[in-house]
């Protein structure tokens, strides 16, 4: 059981009725609108093109028309298959934008939702809508324009106004840019309105989570998520944010005067922290993405300068730290930490270890922290993920190049994006794994199998529809929180205290 404000959420195994879900609480209607709109635009455009007998149909390798901004034009709607001009060492930006562009729910939001109504002009942490407006304009050109190549100079200019670290033509880290874009767009679209000028209570900017001992994980995680949503609600939270379980255990040696024996304090502190992406370490022993994930979740010993402050001992102590995956988001971004700083030589080096990663049906149920209590409920929403985009880094630290691969939402084919070049990638659709020494950021889409599905094998023959349901996170609709749907949502009910 967990209490959030005046509402108590309790496990109810006898109630088998389903929780009502209003359509507007998801983005499914937006997805349908965008799909139909682009398909209809393609049909109308193709009919117009066929009727114009004087028009020479351009192929992907024969461009003849150029726009004023330098973009190359052809006679077909782009539908996402657009190259981005390198503005001078901007391959790091281009590959990240291509991966985000092929994040279907995010693109749907900017093409089919009134995102301007959610711009937070009061948030001093954002850009007052400048960043998301520039991004939306870019997405419109990629998916609704007739450009085979688009020059993202306007977007880069807007980016530089608020992120001076990206000014000029220096090469940068693709993940650094990605992290900035996700955080910046979240602040621009944060549905929680607040301003520094009008805020008189500084505590509203930060809510201290309770110290937990690990005996009520489900309830504690719900309270932590509720506290987080009091400050953060946006499409970025809905899509990308999950929750980690962080366990600290005191290893301070103490003497028991009563028994005359030595031992450890053993105080346990559990916190549930939000995350936007997972940055996974790589070692020489990591052969698969699961190996990297297991290394990320390994227990870590903190000593020396990394010691932890134990509230029981009231001092800095040696401790162990253990991170577990507790709640996973609809869109899971994996960042492989290929760049490592050597404190001896004061230089960055790159880890070129080849890593095998799943393409379809990546099952993360085994690595997620098991909840206490009933964990065998039927109709569980399993954390299964399909790869839809990936950024690659070739070369070393100083002379590298970024490219991207992404799966097109309409034809289901994979495409390679190398700055201004875009071409189909030859790929075995039945292959469950790929291996690469250049894979850097991987983008996974959580799939919820349609009604009537039973096994993963059904998907291989196309009998089962896979969907990604995005639920708007808010304080007023707790039944849509991932925690209350992570197993069978029908077993939960909400009761109010008088």
C-alpha positions as CSV (number, residue, x, y, z in Angstrom):
1,X,0.0,0.0,0.0
2,X,1.2,3.5,-0.7
3,X,-0.3,6.9,0.2
4,X,0.1,9.8,-2.2
5,X,-1.4,13.0,-0.9
6,X,-5.0,12.1,0.0
7,X,-5.1,9.0,-2.2
8,X,-4.2,5.5,-1.1
9,X,-3.2,2.9,-3.7
10,X,-3.8,-0.6,-2.5
11,X,-3.5,-4.1,-4.0
12,X,-6.9,-5.6,-4.7
13,X,-6.7,-9.2,-6.0
14,X,-10.5,-9.6,-5.8
15,X,-11.3,-6.7,-8.2
16,X,-11.0,-8.0,-11.8
17,X,-12.6,-5.0,-13.4
18,X,-10.4,-3.0,-15.7
19,X,-9.4,0.5,-15.0
20,X,-11.1,3.1,-17.2
21,X,-8.7,4.7,-19.6
22,X,-9.8,7.9,-21.4
23,X,-8.6,8.1,-24.9
24,X,-7.1,11.6,-24.3
25,X,-4.8,10.1,-21.7
26,X,-2.8,8.5,-24.4
27,X,-1.4,9.8,-27.7
28,X,-2.9,7.0,-29.9
29,X,-5.3,9.4,-31.6
30,X,-2.3,11.7,-32.5
31,X,-0.5,8.7,-34.0
32,X,-3.5,7.8,-36.1
33,X,-3.9,11.3,-37.2
34,X,-0.3,11.6,-38.4
35,X,-0.3,8.2,-40.1
36,X,-3.4,9.0,-42.0
37,X,-2.3,12.6,-42.8
38,X,1.1,11.6,-44.2
39,X,-0.4,8.7,-46.2
40,X,-3.1,11.0,-47.7
41,X,-0.5,13.6,-48.5
42,X,1.5,11.0,-50.3
43,X,-1.5,9.9,-52.3
44,X,-2.5,13.4,-53.3
45,X,1.1,14.3,-54.2
46,X,1.5,11.1,-56.3
47,X,-1.8,11.8,-58.1
48,X,-0.6,15.4,-58.8
49,X,2.8,14.2,-60.0
50,X,1.3,11.6,-62.4
51,X,-1.1,14.2,-63.8
52,X,1.7,16.6,-64.6
53,X,3.1,15.0,-67.7
54,X,5.7,17.7,-68.2
55,X,7.4,16.9,-64.9
56,X,10.5,14.7,-65.0
57,X,10.5,12.2,-62.2
58,X,13.7,12.5,-60.3
59,X,15.4,9.4,-58.8
60,X,17.3,9.3,-55.5
61,X,20.6,9.6,-57.4
62,X,19.6,12.4,-59.9
63,X,18.7,15.6,-58.2
64,X,18.1,18.7,-60.3
65,X,16.2,21.2,-58.2
66,X,17.7,23.3,-55.4
67,X,16.0,25.4,-52.9
68,X,17.2,28.9,-51.7
69,X,18.6,27.4,-48.5
70,X,20.7,24.9,-50.3
71,X,18.4,21.9,-49.8
72,X,18.0,19.5,-52.7
73,X,14.5,18.8,-54.0
74,X,12.9,15.9,-55.8
75,X,9.3,15.1,-56.8
76,X,8.4,12.6,-54.0
77,X,7.5,13.4,-50.4
78,X,10.4,12.6,-48.2
79,X,8.6,10.5,-45.6
80,X,11.6,10.6,-43.3
81,X,14.2,9.5,-45.9
82,X,16.2,12.7,-45.9
83,X,19.9,13.4,-45.6
84,X,21.1,16.3,-43.5
85,X,23.9,18.6,-44.8
86,X,27.1,18.6,-42.8
87,X,27.6,22.2,-41.7
88,X,31.2,21.6,-40.7
89,X,31.9,18.6,-38.3
90,X,28.2,18.4,-37.5
91,X,27.9,14.7,-38.1
92,X,27.4,14.3,-34.3
93,X,24.3,16.5,-34.6
94,X,23.0,14.9,-37.8
95,X,23.1,11.3,-36.6
96,X,21.3,12.2,-33.3
97,X,18.6,14.1,-35.1
98,X,18.0,11.2,-37.5
99,X,17.6,8.8,-34.5
100,X,15.1,11.2,-32.8
101,X,13.3,11.8,-36.0
102,X,12.6,8.1,-36.3
103,X,11.2,8.0,-32.8
104,X,7.7,7.7,-34.0
105,X,5.7,8.9,-30.9
106,X,7.9,12.0,-30.6
107,X,7.6,12.9,-34.3
108,X,3.8,12.3,-34.0
109,X,3.7,14.8,-31.2
110,X,5.4,17.5,-33.2
111,X,3.4,16.8,-36.4
112,X,-0.1,16.1,-35.1
113,X,-0.3,17.6,-31.6
114,X,-0.7,21.2,-30.6
115,X,2.7,21.2,-28.9
116,X,2.7,25.0,-28.8
117,X,-0.1,24.9,-26.3
118,X,2.3,23.1,-23.9
119,X,5.3,25.4,-24.3
120,X,6.3,26.6,-20.8
121,X,7.3,30.3,-21.3
122,X,7.7,30.7,-17.6
123,X,10.3,28.0,-17.0
124,X,13.7,29.7,-16.6
125,X,15.4,26.4,-17.2
126,X,14.1,26.2,-20.8
127,X,14.5,28.3,-23.9
128,X,10.9,29.7,-23.8
129,X,10.0,27.4,-26.7
130,X,12.8,28.4,-29.1
131,X,14.4,24.9,-29.1
132,X,11.3,22.9,-29.6
133,X,10.0,25.3,-32.2
134,X,13.2,24.9,-34.2
135,X,13.1,21.1,-33.8
136,X,9.4,21.0,-34.9
137,X,10.3,22.9,-38.1
138,X,13.1,20.4,-38.8
139,X,10.8,17.5,-38.3
140,X,8.2,19.0,-40.7
141,X,10.9,19.3,-43.4
142,X,12.1,15.7,-42.9
143,X,8.6,14.1,-43.0
144,X,6.4,16.4,-45.0
145,X,8.8,18.2,-47.3
146,X,10.0,17.3,-50.8
147,X,13.7,17.6,-49.9
148,X,16.0,14.7,-50.5
149,X,18.7,16.7,-48.6
150,X,17.9,19.3,-46.0
151,X,20.3,21.9,-44.5
152,X,19.7,22.2,-40.7
153,X,21.4,25.6,-40.4
154,X,18.3,27.2,-38.7
155,X,18.2,24.5,-36.1
156,X,21.9,24.7,-35.4
157,X,21.6,28.5,-35.0
158,X,18.8,28.1,-32.5
159,X,20.8,25.5,-30.7
160,X,23.8,27.7,-30.4
161,X,21.8,30.6,-28.8
162,X,21.2,28.5,-25.7
163,X,24.1,26.0,-25.8
164,X,27.3,27.9,-26.5
165,X,29.3,24.7,-26.1
166,X,28.0,23.8,-29.6
167,X,29.0,27.1,-31.3
168,X,31.4,26.8,-34.2
169,X,32.6,23.8,-36.2
170,X,34.3,21.7,-33.5
171,X,33.5,18.0,-33.3
172,X,31.4,17.1,-30.3
173,X,30.0,13.9,-28.7
174,X,26.7,12.7,-30.1
175,X,25.5,11.6,-26.7
176,X,26.3,14.9,-25.2
177,X,24.1,16.6,-27.8
178,X,21.3,14.0,-27.4
179,X,21.3,14.6,-23.6
180,X,21.0,18.3,-24.1
181,X,18.2,18.0,-26.6
182,X,16.2,15.7,-24.4
183,X,16.6,17.9,-21.3
184,X,16.1,21.1,-23.2
185,X,12.9,20.0,-24.9
186,X,11.6,18.7,-21.6
187,X,12.1,22.0,-19.9
188,X,10.5,23.8,-22.9
189,X,7.4,21.5,-22.7
190,X,7.2,21.0,-19.0
191,X,3.5,21.1,-18.1
192,X,4.3,22.1,-14.6
193,X,4.2,25.9,-14.7
194,X,6.6,27.7,-12.4
195,X,8.9,30.8,-12.6
196,X,11.8,32.0,-10.6
197,X,10.2,35.4,-10.2
198,X,6.9,34.3,-8.8
199,X,8.2,31.4,-6.7
200,X,8.5,32.2,-3.1
201,X,8.9,28.7,-1.7
202,X,12.2,27.2,-2.9
203,X,11.2,23.8,-1.6
204,X,8.8,23.4,-4.5
205,X,11.8,23.0,-6.8
206,X,13.0,20.0,-4.9
207,X,11.1,17.4,-2.9
208,X,13.2,15.2,-0.6
209,X,12.3,11.6,-1.1
210,X,11.9,9.5,2.0
211,X,14.7,7.2,3.1
212,X,13.5,3.7,2.3
213,X,14.8,0.3,3.6
214,X,13.7,-1.9,0.7
215,X,10.7,-3.5,2.5
216,X,8.0,-1.7,0.5
217,X,9.5,-1.1,-2.9
218,X,6.3,-0.9,-4.9
219,X,4.8,1.7,-2.6
220,X,8.0,3.7,-2.1
221,X,8.5,3.8,-5.9
222,X,5.0,5.2,-6.4
223,X,5.6,7.9,-3.9
224,X,8.9,8.8,-5.5
225,X,7.3,9.0,-8.9
226,X,4.5,11.2,-7.6
227,X,7.0,13.6,-6.1
228,X,8.9,13.7,-9.4
229,X,5.7,14.4,-11.3
230,X,5.0,17.4,-9.1
231,X,7.9,19.1,-10.8
232,X,8.2,17.3,-14.2
233,X,5.5,16.5,-16.7
234,X,6.1,16.5,-20.4
235,X,6.1,14.4,-23.6
236,X,9.7,13.6,-22.8
237,X,8.8,12.2,-19.4
238,X,5.9,10.2,-21.0
239,X,8.3,8.7,-23.6
240,X,11.8,8.4,-22.2
241,X,11.8,8.4,-18.4
242,X,12.0,5.3,-16.2
243,X,13.1,4.6,-12.7
244,X,16.2,3.1,-11.1
245,X,16.3,1.4,-7.7
246,X,19.5,2.7,-5.9
247,X,20.5,0.7,-2.8
248,X,23.3,1.9,-0.5
249,X,24.6,-0.3,2.3
250,X,26.9,0.9,5.0
251,X,30.1,-1.1,5.5
252,X,31.4,0.8,8.5
253,X,33.1,-1.5,11.0
254,X,31.7,-1.1,14.5
255,X,32.3,-2.7,17.8
256,X,29.5,-4.2,19.8
257,X,30.4,-3.5,23.4
258,X,27.7,-5.9,24.7
259,X,29.0,-9.0,22.8
260,X,32.5,-7.9,22.4
261,X,32.4,-8.6,18.7
262,X,33.2,-6.5,15.6
263,X,30.8,-6.2,12.7
264,X,29.3,-3.8,10.1
265,X,26.7,-1.1,10.6
266,X,24.7,-2.6,7.7
267,X,22.3,0.4,7.4
268,X,20.4,0.1,4.1
269,X,19.1,3.2,2.2
270,X,17.0,2.7,-0.9
271,X,16.0,5.5,-3.3
272,X,14.1,5.5,-6.6
273,X,15.7,7.8,-9.2
274,X,14.4,8.8,-12.6
275,X,16.5,8.4,-15.7
276,X,16.2,9.6,-19.3
277,X,18.7,7.0,-20.8
278,X,21.0,4.3,-19.5
279,X,24.8,4.8,-19.9
280,X,26.3,1.4,-19.8
281,X,30.0,0.6,-19.2
282,X,32.0,-1.7,-21.5
283,X,34.8,-4.0,-20.5
284,X,36.8,-6.5,-22.5
285,X,34.5,-9.2,-21.2
286,X,31.4,-7.6,-22.6
287,X,30.3,-9.5,-25.6
288,X,26.6,-8.6,-25.6
289,X,24.4,-5.7,-24.6
290,X,23.1,-7.9,-21.8
291,X,26.7,-8.2,-20.5
292,X,27.0,-4.4,-20.4
293,X,23.7,-4.2,-18.6
294,X,24.7,-6.8,-16.0
295,X,27.9,-4.8,-15.5
296,X,25.9,-1.7,-14.9
297,X,23.8,-3.5,-12.2
298,X,26.8,-5.1,-10.5
299,X,27.4,-4.2,-6.8
300,X,30.0,-1.4,-6.5
301,X,32.3,-0.9,-3.5
302,X,32.7,2.8,-2.5
303,X,35.9,3.7,-0.6
304,X,38.3,6.7,-0.3
305,X,37.0,9.8,-2.0
306,X,33.8,7.9,-3.0
307,X,32.7,7.1,0.5
308,X,29.0,7.5,1.4
309,X,27.5,9.5,4.2
310,X,25.6,7.1,6.4
311,X,22.7,8.7,8.2
312,X,22.9,6.2,11.0
313,X,26.7,6.5,11.6
314,X,26.5,10.2,10.7
315,X,29.8,10.1,8.9
316,X,31.4,9.2,5.6
317,X,31.8,5.5,5.5
318,X,32.8,2.7,3.1
319,X,29.7,1.4,1.5
320,X,28.3,-0.8,-1.4
321,X,26.1,0.6,-4.1
322,X,23.7,-1.5,-6.2
323,X,21.6,-0.2,-9.1
324,X,18.6,-2.1,-10.4
325,X,16.2,-1.4,-13.2
326,X,12.8,-0.9,-11.6
327,X,10.5,0.8,-14.1
328,X,11.3,1.0,-17.8
329,X,10.0,3.7,-20.2
330,X,8.2,3.2,-23.6
331,X,11.3,4.4,-25.4
332,X,14.6,3.1,-24.0
333,X,17.8,4.8,-25.0
334,X,21.1,2.9,-24.4
335,X,24.3,4.8,-24.4
336,X,27.5,2.7,-24.5
337,X,30.3,4.4,-22.7
338,X,33.0,3.9,-25.4
339,X,35.1,6.9,-24.4
340,X,37.2,6.6,-21.3
341,X,39.4,9.1,-19.6
342,X,42.9,7.9,-18.5
343,X,43.9,9.9,-15.4
344,X,47.5,8.9,-15.9
345,X,48.0,10.2,-19.4
346,X,45.2,12.8,-19.1
347,X,43.8,11.6,-22.4
348,X,40.6,10.2,-23.7
349,X,40.7,6.8,-25.3
350,X,38.0,4.8,-27.2
351,X,36.9,1.2,-26.4
352,X,36.4,-0.6,-29.7
353,X,35.0,-3.7,-28.2
354,X,32.4,-5.4,-30.5
355,X,29.1,-5.7,-28.8
356,X,26.2,-7.9,-29.9
357,X,22.8,-6.3,-29.5
358,X,19.2,-7.6,-30.0
359,X,17.2,-6.3,-32.9
360,X,13.8,-7.8,-32.0
361,X,12.1,-8.9,-28.8
362,X,14.8,-7.8,-26.3
363,X,13.4,-9.3,-23.0
364,X,14.5,-7.3,-20.0
365,X,12.2,-9.0,-17.4
366,X,15.2,-11.0,-16.0
367,X,17.3,-7.9,-15.2
368,X,14.5,-5.9,-13.7
369,X,14.2,-5.7,-9.9
370,X,11.6,-8.2,-8.7
371,X,8.9,-6.6,-6.7
372,X,8.0,-8.0,-3.4
373,X,4.7,-9.8,-3.0
374,X,2.6,-11.1,-5.9
375,X,4.9,-11.3,-9.0
376,X,3.1,-14.1,-10.8
377,X,0.1,-12.1,-11.9
378,X,-1.3,-12.9,-15.3
379,X,-1.6,-10.4,-18.2
380,X,1.6,-8.8,-17.2
381,X,3.0,-6.1,-19.5
382,X,6.5,-7.6,-20.2
383,X,9.4,-5.3,-20.9
384,X,10.0,-6.4,-24.5
385,X,11.8,-4.0,-26.8
386,X,12.5,-3.7,-30.6
387,X,15.4,-1.7,-32.0
388,X,14.4,1.1,-34.3
389,X,17.5,3.4,-34.5
390,X,21.2,3.4,-33.7
391,X,24.0,5.8,-33.9
392,X,27.5,4.7,-34.8
393,X,31.0,6.2,-34.2
394,X,33.8,5.1,-36.5
395,X,37.4,6.1,-35.9
396,X,39.1,7.3,-32.7
397,X,38.6,10.1,-30.3
398,X,40.1,12.9,-32.4
399,X,39.3,11.8,-35.9
400,X,35.9,10.0,-35.7
401,X,32.7,10.2,-37.8
402,X,29.1,9.6,-36.8
403,X,26.4,7.9,-38.9
404,X,22.9,6.5,-38.1
405,X,20.8,3.6,-39.0
406,X,17.0,3.8,-38.6
407,X,13.9,1.8,-39.4
408,X,11.3,3.7,-41.5
409,X,7.8,3.8,-40.0
410,X,6.1,3.2,-43.4
411,X,8.0,0.6,-45.4
412,X,9.6,-1.1,-42.4
413,X,13.0,-1.0,-44.1
414,X,16.3,0.1,-42.5
415,X,18.1,3.1,-43.9
416,X,21.7,4.4,-43.4
417,X,22.0,8.2,-42.8
418,X,25.5,9.5,-43.5
419,X,25.1,13.3,-43.3
420,X,23.5,14.2,-46.7
421,X,23.4,10.6,-47.9
422,X,20.4,8.3,-47.3
423,X,20.2,4.8,-48.7
424,X,18.6,1.5,-47.9
425,X,20.5,-0.7,-45.6
426,X,20.7,-4.4,-46.5
427,X,19.5,-6.2,-43.4
428,X,18.2,-9.7,-42.6
429,X,14.8,-9.1,-41.1
430,X,14.8,-12.5,-39.5
431,X,18.0,-11.8,-37.7
432,X,17.5,-11.3,-34.0
433,X,21.0,-10.0,-33.2
434,X,23.6,-7.8,-34.8
435,X,27.2,-7.2,-33.7
436,X,29.2,-4.0,-34.0
437,X,32.3,-2.3,-32.6
438,X,31.0,1.2,-33.6
439,X,27.5,1.0,-32.0
440,X,27.2,4.0,-29.7
441,X,23.6,4.9,-28.9
442,X,20.8,2.4,-29.4
443,X,17.1,3.3,-29.4
444,X,14.5,0.7,-28.4
445,X,10.8,0.8,-28.7
446,X,8.7,-1.1,-26.1
447,X,6.2,-3.3,-27.8
448,X,2.9,-4.4,-26.2
449,X,1.4,-7.3,-28.2
450,X,-2.1,-7.0,-29.4
451,X,-5.1,-8.9,-28.2
452,X,-4.8,-12.6,-28.9
453,X,-1.0,-12.8,-29.0
454,X,0.6,-15.5,-27.0
455,X,4.2,-16.1,-27.9
456,X,7.0,-14.2,-29.5
457,X,7.1,-16.7,-32.3
458,X,3.8,-15.4,-33.5
459,X,5.4,-12.1,-34.4
460,X,7.8,-13.7,-36.9
461,X,4.9,-14.6,-39.2
462,X,3.2,-11.2,-38.8
463,X,0.1,-12.6,-37.0
464,X,0.5,-10.2,-34.1
465,X,0.3,-6.4,-34.1
466,X,2.9,-4.7,-31.9
467,X,1.9,-1.4,-30.4
468,X,3.6,1.2,-28.2
469,X,1.1,2.8,-25.9
470,X,2.2,6.2,-24.6
471,X,0.3,7.3,-21.5
472,X,0.4,11.0,-20.3
473,X,1.8,11.2,-16.9
474,X,0.1,13.5,-14.4
475,X,-0.7,13.7,-10.7
476,X,-4.5,13.5,-11.4
477,X,-4.4,10.2,-13.4
478,X,-2.3,7.8,-11.2
479,X,-3.9,4.8,-12.7
480,X,-1.9,5.6,-15.8
481,X,1.5,5.5,-14.0
482,X,3.8,2.8,-15.2
483,X,3.9,1.2,-11.7
484,X,0.2,0.6,-11.6
485,X,0.4,-1.0,-15.1
486,X,3.7,-2.8,-14.8
487,X,1.8,-6.0,-13.9
488,X,-1.9,-6.4,-14.1
489,X,-3.5,-2.9,-13.6
490,X,-6.9,-4.5,-13.0
491,X,-5.6,-5.6,-9.6
492,X,-5.2,-2.1,-8.3
493,X,-7.8,0.4,-7.1
494,X,-7.7,3.9,-5.8
495,X,-9.6,4.9,-2.6
496,X,-9.8,8.3,-1.0
497,X,-9.3,9.2,2.6
498,X,-12.0,11.4,4.1
